[in-house]
């Protein structure tokens, strides 16, 4: 047997795979990616106020866990109407720009929301009760974040060249891989942003007035705005405004606001159904020119991710339990955030090259199973088995929480990459922003469904400050639904992706 025919040593193969995983994101970076990556980085870095926000609400505001779950539905809604922002970004210039101007507008809205939070916390904005100011500030901030996210999403499909420097066409396989790597770089930038502030967020919340923390957060919109100043980011593609999309989206937004203002019974449920109908109709219009097989592939992939994201959460009651009963303070929450962000970043980095090549259904199957298994630490805590582990093994609640944060942190980021890659690959020219926004709107409707389920569960299992008797049953229900719903969707739709892809 010749030497060349011998099997490659296992160590050399592992080294090759690890090197490729480590170097792939670095090799994929291009200077013209910087503006969109700075937007994603800023989104992650907005977590610098998260711990101060949670503890301020817990200590000083009167909003209940059920009320916060109710608010969460409305705060998710702007993410579900991204098509309005997408059509604007694609077709309507703002300050002479279809990209940069919207980044600046979004930064301004985020800054306004942070100033309102600071004013309410410091009692120097008093035109309304602090609870109302908090809700208004959260809505303004979310709109600013969504607006910037739409620009970044559109750019993520535009920054990859379709031709070589000499004008000759690039191979589609290379283009598709680069589009996938741009999505990975976006997730990495978001993770870097979260990692850079996670520990700091706990330290600031523990040592400074919450008002000061919110003002420090003003550095975040400055980051995204500076990225827009540094690099040219305008798209050369243009088209007339599709008033059926923009007008329909604006009319839908107006109806939603009216329903909320009038306090219509089941306003959130009505809004969800209307949103679903509007987005499906708009998707049908935008995808009219896409091949039927491709459209089916994306549809079934989107359905699986929809149900993966539509699972309910526990709500703020669990955080209150960890504060009141387990004694977790701001600093420890900063440590949890730092560990979680670091693990999420490492996982996304090492799996970046491989995950763009794995079918959506398979990725989500493993993430669903892993998520169910990794819910065990939370169950241990709510049933106070940490007291037994402390006595028997010498580690208690804080160690269990650290393990939980490290284990579960990568799941959410990794779940989105395969579908984001599909969306980027098939984004139609001159409709990239509205296409990405519509697909994102559809998937974000899943978050509304999950928030509605969270609201219902918090209405059944009543959690109040200092009263956590129903918390174990709530957590068990959430864990069961979190596994059963995605698995049912994967079993129902996964085979269609394989057959149509």
Secondary structure, 3 states (H helix, E strand, C coil): CCHHHCCCCHHHHHHHHHHHHHHHHHHHCCHHHHHHHHHHHHHHHHHHHHHHHHHHHHHHCCCCHHHHHHHHHHHHHHHHCHHHHHHHHHHCCECCECCHHHHHHHHHHHHHHHHHHHHHHHCCCCCCCHHHHHHHHHHHHHHHHHHHHHHHHHHHHHCCCCECCCCCECCHHHHHHHHHHHHHHHHHHHHHHHHHHHHHHHHHHHHCCHHHHHHHCHHHHHHHHHHHHHCCCCCCCCCCCCHHHHHHHHHHHHHHHHHHHHCCCCHHHHHHHHHHHHHHHHHHHHCCCCCHHHHHHHHHHHHHHHHHHCCCCCCHHHHHHHHHCCCCCHHHHHHHHHHHHHHHHHHHHHCHHHHCCCCHHHHHHHHHHHHHHCCHHHHHHHCCCHHHHHHHHCCCHHHHHHHHHHHHCHHHHHHHHHHHHHHHHCCCCCCHHHHHHHHHHHHHHHHHHHHHHHHHHHHHCCCECCECCCHHHHHHHHHHHHHHHHHHHHHHHHHHHHHHC
